[in-house]
Amino acid sequence: MTTFTATTSSSATLDSSRSDIWDALTDPELLPQLTPYLHRVDVNGDRWTWTVAKIPLLGASIGTTFTEVMTFEDKHRIGFTHDRACTEEKAGVEGSYILQDAGDGTVVSIELTVQVDLPFARVTRLAVETGMRAVMALIGHRFAANLAHHLGE
């Protein structure tokens, strides 16, 4: 197995209130409805286990489960870092959502880095990580559209 990494960041201004956006982003039952390939989120205190359906990547289908330690700064910041105690997991995410007022709306920013052990040779790093970024961009685009629709925008 080789560890591959991809990072993304984006921001958008939504017409909705921080409170409404916060409620959506912290709802583990709603998140799979908004997020492509996310099958479910199981919550155990500050540990959220994310189960991702199989994603096509370079002729393979990769699915995984990973546990994140979640931190919440009420209606401002959602942080997530991979639970290092879950050593059997082959993937993890580090990052955060930041919510800031923007007139009558809210700026939503996300930064995240995905690390995953995959059955590809190191020599394929450029292709695999390029593919990971493309999949992340697609998921992010669809998530943003689904969130806006959920919020009535």
Phi, psi and omega in degrees: 000146177236140178271128179243148184227141174217142182236146175216154173211147178199165174210155179209152175258124179251153180283346185282162179285156175303320182299315180294319179293316178304313181301320179291315184288343181251014180258102184294342176276329180280324186307317178295334177286332182269334191251115176303142177072352178275115183280313180195164175230122177255131185250131174224087184067233180272003176262120176246124178259121184258126177250118184255130176293167182296129180248129178288131179209115177051046176083358177246163173245119186247122174235154183201167173230136178216151184249129181246140170272118185261138173235141185231123170252105193322118176057018179234310187218136171241117179251150177215137177219144183297137178286105184297342178289343181269068187290342180279346181285143185259004181215159175196160182229141174237136176164194181198155165255139174236131178245130180223142177296145176215087185063236178272358182245201185217134171272126177248121178240143176226140170228131176209148176236126179255132172239134181213138173273123183232155182278048177241149179290153178305328182297341180269007186311309183301313181294316182294312183291327174295317177297319178300315180296322179296316179295317178299320179296317178298312179300315180299317179297313180292321177300314181300316179295318179294319179296314179300318178297314179302323181278356179081025180263000000 
